[in-house]
């Protein structure tokens, strides 16, 4: 879920109605096409680097240390927005609004000061009550040193989130993507370096993550300085009360959505820490086993999330142009292709799993491998839900997304309480699977109530997704059946959808052939033999 997209429509309206106050605008925003292309390329490379990093972490760290890092990272992702009360989440709605009115400088100065004070207060609270935080995060009061280190890293994460939110809001998407890319690459480099030269434990990974946030932020700080200089000061006074009366209600709403989303993803691991059978060390090891089976599934989820971010502006454009039937048709086809693609990728993961867990992970995560099929199945549900909820964003019914996630969270907690003591890690994964399925079904039902006409083919394809749990060959058989049925009849894909796919394939194949024909011959000039080697 991308908080910056919540009020896309209202932001455009405010920009169009912004008063003309003679602002000299030296801030050059990136075009949408260049931003999207560069974002996709950099994110693809970043995901590859992240996958390699995860393999090495699993290879070098034991299950307990891997569990400590997983809980540390989860806490940072949860506490980052909470520490600043989600103020950077308001930038997507108000940064451009105040920039066009020549009020960007006071806006940035006040929000930065508030974020600094709030973050320092949060870090102080964590340090003072480190024993309590250690028990909540790690299930034991013995990790106070790691808690203090985590508090320091939280400051770097908060600053990083502030910069990313600001650059995105000011339409510097290419720079934000570059910052994300640098963060991923630097995290891998620093993490590997510290594990090899300092300490082979979770502390090294935490320091590496904090360092990558600071270094990537420093690399683009000059652009934020340029944003400051490009906006003249005090063109129009910005009353404090007026500003905060706008920001605080919106930030509160963003904070509630952010906390609910993060809790939805964290609940199973926290339930393991506090309710799984065994000692604290055994519970942390169980979290480490869980981490190993989520390395590739979460990669699939990140791809789906990236696609949702790219897709949303196009859906909103059609929605605001009055073509809501086109939004439904596009989303139906995209969801079918996404579900099929995620199932195919999951089948591929199942085929490479024996090598991944046996060779790359050195056979240390047998429990993780045993629950991998269920993890893949619920990640398919989550990936489809991330894209399906875009209809509710278009319809300005985002509160229903929160309701669906809240219901899934409640199911997750209830089933974990019942299954964890009996089944251990499998119980946690089954609870997460049920939670994601409930969230997906509710999002689709709410979207249907908001006007989204869901084609029956989408329901059929989603109904076949649990076949992943039956193994790679069953998954391949189901995928082949879907392909054959799509060709033979209109139950899964409508005639219009098949026509669109056919035309799209022809178009891209034609462009590919033209690209090949334009390449210079390796033997010299000419396609008819002139300049070719002749014996």
C-alpha positions as CSV (number, residue, x, y, z in Angstrom):
1,X,0.0,0.0,0.0
2,X,1.5,3.3,-1.0
3,X,0.4,6.1,1.4
4,X,1.4,8.8,-1.2
5,X,-1.4,7.7,-3.5
6,X,-4.2,8.2,-1.0
7,X,-5.2,11.7,-2.1
8,X,-3.9,11.8,-5.7
9,X,-7.1,13.2,-7.1
10,X,-7.4,16.0,-4.5
11,X,-3.8,16.9,-4.9
12,X,-4.3,17.5,-8.7
13,X,-7.4,19.6,-7.9
14,X,-5.5,21.8,-5.5
15,X,-2.6,22.3,-7.9
16,X,-5.0,23.3,-10.7
17,X,-6.7,25.8,-8.4
18,X,-3.5,27.2,-6.8
19,X,-3.4,30.9,-6.7
20,X,-1.1,32.8,-9.0
21,X,1.3,34.5,-6.7
22,X,4.3,35.1,-8.9
23,X,6.4,32.2,-7.6
24,X,9.6,31.7,-9.6
25,X,9.6,27.9,-10.1
26,X,13.1,26.5,-10.6
27,X,12.2,23.0,-9.5
28,X,12.1,20.6,-12.4
29,X,10.0,17.5,-11.9
30,X,10.6,14.3,-13.8
31,X,8.3,13.1,-16.5
32,X,6.1,10.1,-15.7
33,X,7.5,7.8,-18.5
34,X,11.2,8.4,-17.5
35,X,10.4,8.0,-13.9
36,X,8.6,4.7,-14.3
37,X,11.2,3.2,-16.6
38,X,14.1,4.1,-14.4
39,X,12.2,3.0,-11.3
40,X,11.5,-0.4,-12.8
41,X,15.1,-0.9,-13.9
42,X,16.6,0.1,-10.6
43,X,14.1,-1.9,-8.6
44,X,14.8,-5.0,-10.7
45,X,18.5,-4.7,-10.0
46,X,17.8,-3.9,-6.3
47,X,15.7,-7.0,-5.9
48,X,18.4,-9.1,-7.4
49,X,20.9,-7.7,-5.0
50,X,18.5,-8.1,-2.1
51,X,18.0,-11.8,-3.0
52,X,21.8,-12.4,-3.0
53,X,22.1,-10.6,0.3
54,X,19.3,-12.7,1.8
55,X,21.0,-15.9,0.7
56,X,24.3,-14.8,2.3
57,X,22.6,-13.8,5.5
58,X,20.8,-17.2,5.7
59,X,24.1,-18.9,4.9
60,X,26.3,-17.2,7.5
61,X,23.8,-16.5,10.4
62,X,22.3,-19.3,12.5
63,X,18.6,-19.5,12.9
64,X,18.5,-17.6,16.2
65,X,20.6,-14.6,14.9
66,X,18.5,-14.5,11.8
67,X,15.4,-14.4,14.0
68,X,16.8,-11.5,16.0
69,X,17.5,-9.6,12.8
70,X,14.0,-10.3,11.4
71,X,12.4,-9.0,14.6
72,X,14.6,-6.0,14.6
73,X,13.8,-5.1,11.0
74,X,10.1,-5.7,11.6
75,X,10.2,-3.3,14.6
76,X,12.0,-0.6,12.5
77,X,9.4,-0.8,9.8
78,X,6.6,-0.5,12.4
79,X,8.3,2.2,14.5
80,X,9.5,4.4,11.6
81,X,6.2,5.9,10.8
82,X,5.0,5.8,14.4
83,X,8.0,7.7,15.7
84,X,7.2,10.7,13.4
85,X,3.4,10.2,13.8
86,X,3.3,9.7,10.0
87,X,4.0,13.4,9.2
88,X,6.1,12.5,6.1
89,X,3.0,10.6,4.8
90,X,1.3,14.0,4.4
91,X,3.9,15.2,1.9
92,X,2.1,13.5,-1.0
93,X,-0.9,15.6,-0.2
94,X,0.6,18.9,0.9
95,X,4.2,19.4,-0.2
96,X,3.2,20.4,-3.8
97,X,0.3,22.4,-2.5
98,X,2.5,24.6,-0.4
99,X,5.3,24.7,-3.0
100,X,2.9,26.3,-5.6
101,X,2.0,28.9,-3.0
102,X,5.6,29.8,-2.2
103,X,5.3,28.3,1.3
104,X,7.5,25.2,0.9
105,X,10.3,26.6,3.1
106,X,8.2,27.1,6.3
107,X,6.3,23.9,5.6
108,X,9.6,21.9,5.4
109,X,11.2,23.7,8.3
110,X,8.3,23.0,10.6
111,X,7.7,19.4,9.6
112,X,11.4,18.7,9.8
113,X,11.6,20.2,13.3
114,X,8.6,18.3,14.5
115,X,9.9,15.0,13.0
116,X,13.3,15.5,14.7
117,X,11.7,16.2,18.1
118,X,9.3,13.3,17.8
119,X,12.0,10.9,16.7
120,X,14.3,12.0,19.6
121,X,11.5,11.5,22.0
122,X,10.8,8.0,20.7
123,X,14.5,7.0,20.8
124,X,14.7,8.3,24.4
125,X,11.7,6.3,25.4
126,X,13.1,3.2,23.8
127,X,16.4,3.6,25.6
128,X,14.9,4.4,29.0
129,X,12.5,1.4,28.8
130,X,14.9,-0.9,26.9
131,X,14.1,-3.9,29.1
132,X,10.4,-3.7,28.4
133,X,11.0,-3.1,24.7
134,X,13.3,-6.1,24.6
135,X,10.6,-8.3,26.1
136,X,8.0,-7.1,23.6
137,X,10.3,-7.3,20.5
138,X,12.4,-10.4,21.3
139,X,10.5,-12.1,24.0
140,X,13.2,-11.7,26.6
141,X,14.8,-8.9,28.6
142,X,18.3,-10.1,27.7
143,X,18.6,-8.2,24.4
144,X,18.8,-4.7,25.8
145,X,22.1,-4.0,24.0
146,X,20.4,-4.8,20.7
147,X,17.4,-2.6,21.6
148,X,19.8,0.4,22.2
149,X,21.4,-0.3,18.9
150,X,18.0,-0.5,17.2
151,X,17.0,2.9,18.7
152,X,20.1,4.4,17.1
153,X,19.2,2.8,13.7
154,X,15.7,4.1,14.1
155,X,17.0,7.7,13.8
156,X,18.6,6.8,10.5
157,X,15.4,5.1,9.2
158,X,13.3,8.0,10.2
159,X,15.5,10.5,8.3
160,X,15.6,8.1,5.3
161,X,11.8,7.9,5.3
162,X,11.5,11.7,5.5
163,X,13.7,12.2,2.4
164,X,12.0,9.5,0.4
165,X,8.6,10.9,1.1
166,X,9.7,14.4,0.3
167,X,11.4,13.5,-3.0
168,X,8.4,11.4,-4.1
169,X,5.9,14.2,-3.2
170,X,8.0,16.8,-5.2
171,X,7.8,14.4,-8.2
172,X,11.5,13.6,-8.1
173,X,10.7,9.9,-8.6
174,X,13.9,9.1,-10.4
175,X,15.9,10.5,-7.6
176,X,13.8,8.6,-5.0
177,X,14.3,5.4,-7.0
178,X,18.0,6.0,-7.1
179,X,18.0,6.5,-3.3
180,X,16.1,3.2,-2.9
181,X,18.6,1.5,-5.2
182,X,21.6,2.9,-3.3
183,X,20.1,1.8,0.0
184,X,19.7,-1.8,-1.2
185,X,23.2,-2.0,-2.7
186,X,24.9,-0.3,0.3
187,X,23.0,-2.5,2.7
188,X,24.3,-5.6,0.9
189,X,27.9,-4.3,0.8
190,X,28.0,-3.1,4.4
191,X,26.2,-6.1,5.7
192,X,28.5,-8.6,4.0
193,X,31.5,-6.5,5.0
194,X,30.6,-6.3,8.7
195,X,29.6,-10.0,8.9
196,X,33.0,-10.9,7.5
197,X,35.2,-8.4,9.4
198,X,33.3,-7.5,12.7
199,X,30.6,-9.7,14.2
200,X,28.7,-12.5,12.5
201,X,25.4,-11.7,14.2
202,X,22.3,-9.6,14.0
203,X,24.0,-6.4,15.4
204,X,26.2,-6.2,12.3
205,X,23.2,-6.4,10.0
206,X,21.4,-3.7,12.0
207,X,24.4,-1.4,11.8
208,X,24.7,-2.1,8.1
209,X,21.0,-1.2,7.5
210,X,21.3,2.1,9.5
211,X,24.5,3.0,7.6
212,X,22.9,2.3,4.2
213,X,20.0,4.6,5.1
214,X,22.4,7.4,6.2
215,X,24.8,7.1,3.2
216,X,22.0,6.9,0.6
217,X,20.3,9.9,2.2
218,X,23.6,11.9,2.2
219,X,24.0,11.1,-1.5
220,X,20.8,13.0,-2.4
221,X,20.8,15.7,0.3
222,X,22.0,18.2,-2.2
223,X,18.7,17.8,-4.1
224,X,16.7,18.6,-1.0
225,X,18.8,21.6,-0.6
226,X,18.0,22.6,-4.2
227,X,14.3,22.2,-3.4
228,X,14.7,24.6,-0.5
229,X,16.5,27.2,-2.7
230,X,14.1,26.8,-5.6
231,X,11.2,28.0,-3.5
232,X,11.2,31.7,-2.5
233,X,10.7,32.3,1.2
234,X,7.7,34.2,2.6
235,X,5.9,34.8,-0.7
236,X,2.7,34.3,1.3
237,X,2.6,33.9,5.1
238,X,1.8,30.4,6.3
239,X,-0.1,30.6,9.6
240,X,1.0,27.8,11.9
241,X,-2.6,27.0,13.0
242,X,-3.8,26.7,9.5
243,X,-0.9,24.4,8.5
244,X,-1.2,22.0,11.5
245,X,-5.0,21.9,11.2
246,X,-4.6,20.5,7.7
247,X,-1.7,18.1,8.5
248,X,-2.7,16.6,11.9
249,X,-6.1,15.0,10.8
250,X,-4.6,13.6,7.6
251,X,-1.4,12.3,9.4
252,X,-3.6,10.6,12.0
253,X,-5.5,8.8,9.2
254,X,-2.3,7.8,7.5
255,X,-0.8,6.6,10.8
256,X,-3.7,4.3,11.5
257,X,-3.5,2.8,8.0
258,X,0.3,2.4,8.3
259,X,0.1,0.8,11.7
260,X,-2.6,-1.6,10.6
261,X,-0.7,-2.6,7.5
262,X,2.5,-3.2,9.4
263,X,0.7,-5.2,12.2
264,X,-0.9,-7.3,9.5
265,X,2.6,-8.3,8.2
266,X,4.2,-8.6,11.7
267,X,1.5,-10.4,13.7
268,X,2.6,-14.0,12.9
269,X,6.2,-13.4,14.0
270,X,5.2,-11.6,17.2
271,X,2.8,-14.5,18.0
272,X,5.7,-16.9,17.5
273,X,7.9,-14.9,19.8
274,X,5.3,-14.8,22.6
275,X,3.2,-17.9,22.2
276,X,5.2,-20.6,20.4
277,X,6.3,-23.6,22.6
278,X,9.9,-23.8,23.8
279,X,12.5,-21.5,25.2
280,X,13.2,-17.9,24.0
281,X,16.1,-19.2,21.9
282,X,13.9,-21.8,20.3
283,X,11.3,-19.2,19.4
284,X,13.9,-16.9,17.9
285,X,15.2,-19.9,15.9
286,X,11.7,-20.5,14.7
287,X,11.4,-16.9,13.5
288,X,14.8,-17.5,11.7
289,X,13.3,-20.6,10.0
290,X,10.3,-18.5,9.0
291,X,12.6,-15.9,7.5
292,X,14.3,-18.4,5.3
293,X,11.0,-19.6,3.7
294,X,9.9,-16.0,3.1
295,X,13.0,-14.9,1.1
296,X,11.6,-15.7,-2.4
297,X,7.9,-15.3,-1.6
298,X,8.4,-11.7,-0.4
299,X,10.3,-11.0,-3.6
300,X,7.2,-11.9,-5.5
301,X,5.1,-9.7,-3.2
302,X,7.5,-6.7,-3.8
303,X,7.1,-7.1,-7.6
304,X,3.3,-7.1,-7.2
305,X,3.5,-4.0,-5.0
306,X,5.7,-2.2,-7.5
307,X,3.2,-3.1,-10.3
308,X,0.4,-1.7,-8.2
309,X,2.3,1.6,-7.8
310,X,2.8,1.9,-11.5
311,X,-0.8,0.8,-12.4
312,X,-2.6,3.2,-10.0
313,X,-2.0,6.5,-11.9
314,X,-3.4,5.0,-15.1
315,X,-6.5,3.7,-13.4
316,X,-7.0,7.1,-11.7
317,X,-6.7,8.8,-15.1
318,X,-9.4,6.6,-16.6
319,X,-11.5,6.9,-13.5
320,X,-11.4,10.7,-13.5
321,X,-12.1,10.8,-17.2
322,X,-15.4,9.0,-16.6
323,X,-14.2,5.7,-18.1
324,X,-14.9,3.5,-15.0
325,X,-16.0,0.5,-17.1
326,X,-12.5,0.6,-18.7
327,X,-11.0,0.6,-15.2
328,X,-12.9,-2.5,-14.4
329,X,-11.9,-4.3,-17.6
330,X,-8.2,-3.3,-17.2
331,X,-8.1,-4.4,-13.6
332,X,-9.9,-7.7,-14.3
333,X,-7.3,-8.6,-17.0
334,X,-4.4,-7.4,-14.9
335,X,-5.5,-9.4,-11.9
336,X,-5.9,-12.6,-13.9
337,X,-2.4,-12.2,-15.4
338,X,-0.9,-11.3,-12.1
339,X,-2.5,-14.3,-10.3
340,X,-1.3,-16.6,-13.1
341,X,2.2,-15.1,-13.1
342,X,2.5,-15.4,-9.3
343,X,1.4,-19.0,-9.5
344,X,3.9,-19.7,-12.2
345,X,6.7,-18.0,-10.3
346,X,5.7,-20.0,-7.2
347,X,6.0,-23.2,-9.1
348,X,9.4,-22.2,-10.3
349,X,10.4,-21.5,-6.6
350,X,9.2,-25.0,-5.6
351,X,11.5,-26.5,-8.2
352,X,14.6,-24.6,-7.1
353,X,13.8,-25.0,-3.4
354,X,15.8,-28.2,-2.8
355,X,18.9,-26.4,-4.2
356,X,18.2,-23.2,-2.3
357,X,17.7,-24.8,1.1
358,X,20.1,-27.6,0.6
359,X,23.1,-25.8,-1.0
360,X,22.7,-22.1,-0.7
361,X,21.3,-22.3,2.9
362,X,23.6,-25.2,3.8
363,X,20.7,-27.4,5.0
364,X,20.1,-25.3,8.1
365,X,16.4,-24.5,7.5
366,X,14.5,-27.7,7.1
367,X,11.5,-26.4,9.0
368,X,11.4,-23.4,6.7
369,X,11.4,-25.5,3.6
370,X,8.6,-27.7,4.9
371,X,6.2,-24.7,5.1
372,X,7.4,-23.0,1.9
373,X,4.4,-24.1,-0.2
374,X,1.9,-22.5,2.2
375,X,4.1,-19.4,2.4
376,X,4.0,-19.1,-1.4
377,X,0.2,-19.6,-1.5
378,X,-0.5,-16.8,1.0
379,X,1.9,-14.5,-0.7
380,X,0.0,-15.0,-4.0
381,X,-3.1,-13.9,-2.1
382,X,-1.4,-10.9,-0.7
383,X,0.1,-9.9,-4.0
384,X,-3.3,-10.0,-5.7
385,X,-4.9,-8.1,-2.8
386,X,-2.3,-5.3,-3.1
387,X,-3.3,-4.7,-6.7
388,X,-7.1,-5.4,-6.3
389,X,-7.3,-2.7,-3.6
390,X,-6.4,-0.1,-6.2
391,X,-10.0,0.0,-7.2
392,X,-11.0,1.1,-3.7
393,X,-8.3,3.8,-3.9
394,X,-9.9,5.0,-7.1
395,X,-13.3,5.0,-5.6
396,X,-12.0,6.9,-2.5
397,X,-13.0,4.0,-0.3
398,X,-9.6,3.4,1.3
399,X,-11.2,2.9,4.7
400,X,-12.6,-0.4,3.4
401,X,-9.0,-1.6,2.8
402,X,-8.3,-0.9,6.5
403,X,-11.4,-2.9,7.4
404,X,-10.3,-5.9,5.3
405,X,-6.8,-5.8,6.8
406,X,-8.2,-5.5,10.3
407,X,-10.4,-8.5,9.8
408,X,-7.4,-10.5,8.5
409,X,-5.3,-9.4,11.5
410,X,-8.0,-10.6,13.9
411,X,-8.2,-14.0,12.2
412,X,-4.4,-14.2,12.2
413,X,-4.2,-13.6,16.0
414,X,-7.1,-15.9,16.8
415,X,-5.7,-18.8,14.7
416,X,-2.2,-18.4,16.0
417,X,-3.4,-18.7,19.6
418,X,-5.1,-21.9,18.7
419,X,-2.6,-23.5,16.3
420,X,0.9,-22.3,17.5
421,X,1.0,-24.4,20.7
422,X,0.0,-27.5,18.7
423,X,1.7,-27.1,15.3
424,X,4.5,-24.7,15.9
425,X,5.7,-22.9,12.7
426,X,3.2,-24.7,10.5
427,X,0.4,-23.3,12.8
428,X,1.7,-19.7,12.3
429,X,1.9,-20.2,8.5
430,X,-1.6,-21.6,8.3
431,X,-2.9,-18.7,10.4
432,X,-1.2,-16.2,8.0
433,X,-2.6,-18.1,5.0
434,X,-6.1,-17.8,6.4
435,X,-5.6,-14.1,7.2
436,X,-4.4,-13.3,3.8
437,X,-7.2,-15.2,2.1
438,X,-9.8,-13.4,4.3
439,X,-8.2,-10.0,3.5
440,X,-8.2,-10.8,-0.3
441,X,-11.8,-12.0,-0.4
442,X,-13.0,-8.9,1.6
443,X,-11.1,-6.5,-0.6
444,X,-12.7,-8.1,-3.7
445,X,-16.2,-8.1,-2.1
446,X,-15.8,-4.4,-1.0
447,X,-14.6,-3.5,-4.5
448,X,-17.6,-5.3,-6.0
449,X,-19.9,-3.3,-3.7
450,X,-18.1,-0.1,-4.9
451,X,-18.9,-1.0,-8.5
452,X,-16.1,-3.4,-9.7
453,X,-17.7,-6.1,-11.9
454,X,-15.4,-9.1,-11.2
455,X,-15.3,-11.6,-14.0
456,X,-15.9,-15.2,-13.0
457,X,-12.5,-16.2,-14.6
458,X,-10.7,-14.3,-11.9
459,X,-12.5,-16.2,-9.1
460,X,-11.7,-19.5,-10.9
461,X,-8.0,-18.7,-11.2
462,X,-7.8,-17.6,-7.6
463,X,-9.6,-20.7,-6.5
464,X,-6.9,-22.8,-8.2
465,X,-4.1,-21.0,-6.3
466,X,-4.0,-23.4,-3.4
467,X,-2.7,-26.1,-5.8
468,X,0.7,-24.6,-5.0
469,X,0.6,-26.4,-1.7
470,X,0.4,-29.8,-3.5
471,X,3.9,-29.4,-5.0
472,X,5.6,-28.2,-8.2
473,X,4.3,-30.8,-10.6
474,X,0.6,-30.3,-9.6
475,X,1.2,-26.5,-9.9
476,X,2.5,-27.0,-13.5
477,X,-0.5,-29.2,-14.3
478,X,-2.9,-26.6,-13.1
479,X,-1.1,-23.8,-15.0
480,X,-1.3,-25.9,-18.2
481,X,-5.0,-26.5,-17.6
482,X,-5.6,-22.7,-17.2
483,X,-3.7,-22.0,-20.5
484,X,-5.7,-24.7,-22.4
485,X,-9.0,-23.6,-21.0
486,X,-8.2,-19.9,-21.8
487,X,-7.6,-20.9,-25.4
488,X,-10.5,-23.2,-25.7
489,X,-13.3,-21.2,-24.1
490,X,-14.2,-17.8,-22.7
491,X,-14.7,-18.9,-19.1
492,X,-11.3,-17.6,-17.9
493,X,-10.5,-14.9,-20.4
494,X,-13.2,-13.0,-22.4
495,X,-12.8,-12.6,-26.1
496,X,-11.9,-9.0,-25.7
497,X,-9.2,-9.9,-23.2
498,X,-7.7,-12.5,-25.5
499,X,-7.8,-10.0,-28.4
500,X,-5.9,-7.5,-26.2
501,X,-3.3,-10.1,-25.3
502,X,-2.9,-11.2,-28.9
503,X,-2.5,-7.6,-30.2
504,X,-0.1,-6.8,-27.4
505,X,2.1,-9.8,-28.1
506,X,2.1,-9.0,-31.8
507,X,3.0,-5.4,-31.1
508,X,5.9,-6.3,-28.8
509,X,7.1,-9.1,-31.1
510,X,7.1,-6.7,-34.0
511,X,9.1,-4.1,-32.1
512,X,11.6,-6.8,-31.0
513,X,12.1,-7.9,-34.6
514,X,12.6,-4.3,-35.7
515,X,15.1,-3.8,-33.0
516,X,17.0,-6.9,-34.1
517,X,17.0,-5.8,-37.7
518,X,18.4,-2.4,-36.8
519,X,21.4,-3.9,-35.1
520,X,24.6,-3.7,-37.2
521,X,25.8,-6.9,-38.8
522,X,28.8,-8.5,-37.0
523,X,30.3,-9.2,-40.5
524,X,29.9,-5.7,-41.9
525,X,27.3,-3.7,-43.8
526,X,24.3,-4.9,-45.6
527,X,21.7,-7.6,-45.1
528,X,22.0,-9.1,-48.6
529,X,25.5,-10.4,-48.3
530,X,27.4,-7.3,-49.1
531,X,30.3,-7.0,-46.7
532,X,29.8,-10.6,-45.4
533,X,32.8,-13.0,-45.1
534,X,33.2,-15.0,-48.3
535,X,35.5,-18.0,-48.4
